[in-house]
Amino acid sequence: MASVDHSIEKHVKAYEPSFETMVPTPFVKFMRTCILWQIIRFIIINIKMLLVVKKSH
């Protein structure tokens, strides 16, 4: 089995600017974990699906 060099991984840090990824804001983190907001979004998505199905029949 070939050995793998993990020395580069020791220098990599999460959310480093070189990754150019979006970091969620505290508000976004709150909205992702808020049960009340998730229930509201669930209802809205279901209403949209019902409208699409109603238009197709």
LOVO-552801 format. One record per atom (N, C-alpha, C): atom name; z, y, x. Coordinates in steps of 0.02 Angstrom, whole numbers. Layout:
<nodes>
{CA; {Z; Y; X}} ...
</nodes>
This chain:
<nodes>
{N; {0; -59; 43}} {CA; {0; 0; 0}} {C; {0; 62; 45}} {N; {-40; 111; 28}} {CA; {-46; 172; 68}} {C; {14; 217; 56}} {N; {36; 250; 110}} {CA; {92; 296; 102}} {C; {65; 363; 78}} {N; {104; 397; 37}} {CA; {84; 461; 9}} {C; {128; 515; 38}} {N; {98; 569; 59}} {CA; {135; 625; 89}} {C; {160; 671; 34}} {N; {225; 675; 25}} {CA; {255; 718; -27}} {C; {284; 782; 2}} {N; {268; 798; 64}} {CA; {296; 857; 95}} {C; {273; 922; 62}} {N; {212; 922; 34}} {CA; {186; 983; 1}} {C; {225; 996; -63}} {N; {244; 943; -99}} {CA; {279; 951; -163}} {C; {347; 984; -155}} {N; {377; 979; -97}} {CA; {444; 1009; -86}} {C; {441; 1085; -88}} {N; {382; 1114; -75}} {CA; {375; 1187; -72}} {C; {350; 1217; -137}} {N; {333; 1176; -185}} {CA; {307; 1200; -249}} {C; {365; 1216; -295}} {N; {363; 1276; -324}} {CA; {415; 1297; -371}} {C; {384; 1309; -439}} {N; {420; 1292; -492}} {CA; {396; 1302; -560}} {C; {390; 1376; -575}} {N; {340; 1394; -614}} {CA; {326; 1462; -636}} {C; {314; 1510; -577}} {N; {287; 1484; -524}} {CA; {268; 1526; -467}} {C; {206; 1566; -486}} {N; {199; 1629; -465}} {CA; {141; 1669; -485}} {C; {74; 1638; -467}} {N; {72; 1596; -417}} {CA; {8; 1567; -397}} {C; {-19; 1517; -449}} {N; {23; 1493; -494}} {CA; {1; 1447; -545}} {C; {-37; 1482; -601}} {N; {-24; 1546; -610}} {CA; {-57; 1587; -661}} {C; {-50; 1558; -731}} {N; {7; 1530; -746}} {CA; {20; 1504; -813}} {C; {63; 1554; -852}} {N; {57; 1551; -917}} {CA; {98; 1595; -959}} {C; {168; 1566; -965}} {N; {217; 1609; -957}} {CA; {287; 1589; -964}} {C; {310; 1615; -1032}} {N; {338; 1571; -1074}} {CA; {358; 1594; -1141}} {C; {415; 1645; -1138}} {N; {410; 1694; -1181}} {CA; {462; 1745; -1185}} {C; {521; 1717; -1224}} {N; {579; 1749; -1220}} {CA; {636; 1725; -1258}} {C; {623; 1721; -1334}} {N; {583; 1769; -1359}} {CA; {566; 1768; -1431}} {C; {524; 1707; -1448}} {N; {476; 1691; -1406}} {CA; {433; 1632; -1418}} {C; {475; 1569; -1415}} {N; {521; 1565; -1367}} {CA; {565; 1506; -1363}} {C; {607; 1499; -1426}} {N; {631; 1556; -1452}} {CA; {671; 1555; -1513}} {C; {629; 1531; -1572}} {N; {568; 1557; -1578}} {CA; {525; 1537; -1634}} {C; {506; 1463; -1631}} {N; {499; 1436; -1572}} {CA; {482; 1366; -1564}} {C; {540; 1320; -1584}} {N; {600; 1345; -1579}} {CA; {659; 1302; -1593}} {C; {693; 1319; -1659}} {N; {670; 1372; -1694}} {CA; {701; 1393; -1757}} {C; {678; 1347; -1814}} {N; {724; 1311; -1843}} {CA; {708; 1263; -1896}} {C; {680; 1299; -1958}} {N; {709; 1356; -1976}} {CA; {685; 1393; -2035}} {C; {612; 1414; -2026}} {N; {594; 1439; -1967}} {CA; {525; 1459; -1954}} {C; {478; 1399; -1956}} {N; {501; 1342; -1930}} {CA; {459; 1282; -1931}} {C; {446; 1258; -2002}} {N; {496; 1264; -2045}} {CA; {487; 1245; -2116}} {C; {437; 1291; -2149}} {N; {442; 1356; -2136}} {CA; {395; 1405; -2165}} {C; {325; 1390; -2141}} {N; {315; 1378; -2076}} {CA; {249; 1362; -2050}} {C; {221; 1298; -2080}} {N; {264; 1249; -2090}} {CA; {244; 1185; -2120}} {C; {217; 1197; -2190}} {N; {252; 1238; -2229}} {CA; {231; 1253; -2298}} {C; {164; 1290; -2297}} {N; {157; 1339; -2253}} {CA; {95; 1378; -2249}} {C; {36; 1333; -2231}} {N; {45; 1290; -2183}} {CA; {-9; 1245; -2162}} {C; {-28; 1198; -2219}} {N; {21; 1173; -2255}} {CA; {6; 1128; -2311}} {C; {-31; 1164; -2367}} {N; {-13; 1226; -2380}} {CA; {-49; 1265; -2431}} {C; {-122; 1275; -2409}} {N; {-133; 1290; -2345}} {CA; {-201; 1299; -2320}} {C; {-241; 1234; -2328}} {N; {-210; 1178; -2313}} {CA; {-244; 1113; -2319}} {C; {-261; 1099; -2392}} {N; {-216; 1115; -2438}} {CA; {-230; 1105; -2509}} {C; {-288; 1147; -2532}} {N; {-293; 1209; -2508}} {CA; {-348; 1252; -2526}} {C; {-415; 1224; -2501}} {N; {-415; 1198; -2440}} {CA; {-476; 1169; -2412}} {C; {-497; 1108; -2452}} {N; {-450; 1065; -2469}} {CA; {-465; 1005; -2508}} {C; {-490; 1024; -2578}} {N; {-458; 1074; -2608}} {CA; {-478; 1097; -2675}} {C; {-550; 1124; -2674}} {N; {-569; 1160; -2621}} {CA; {-637; 1186; -2617}} {C; {-688; 1131; -2608}} {N; {-670; 1077; -2577}} {CA; {-717; 1023; -2564}} {C; {-728; 977; -2624}} {N; {-684; 980; -2674}} {CA; {-692; 935; -2732}} {C; {-716; 972; -2792}} 
</nodes>
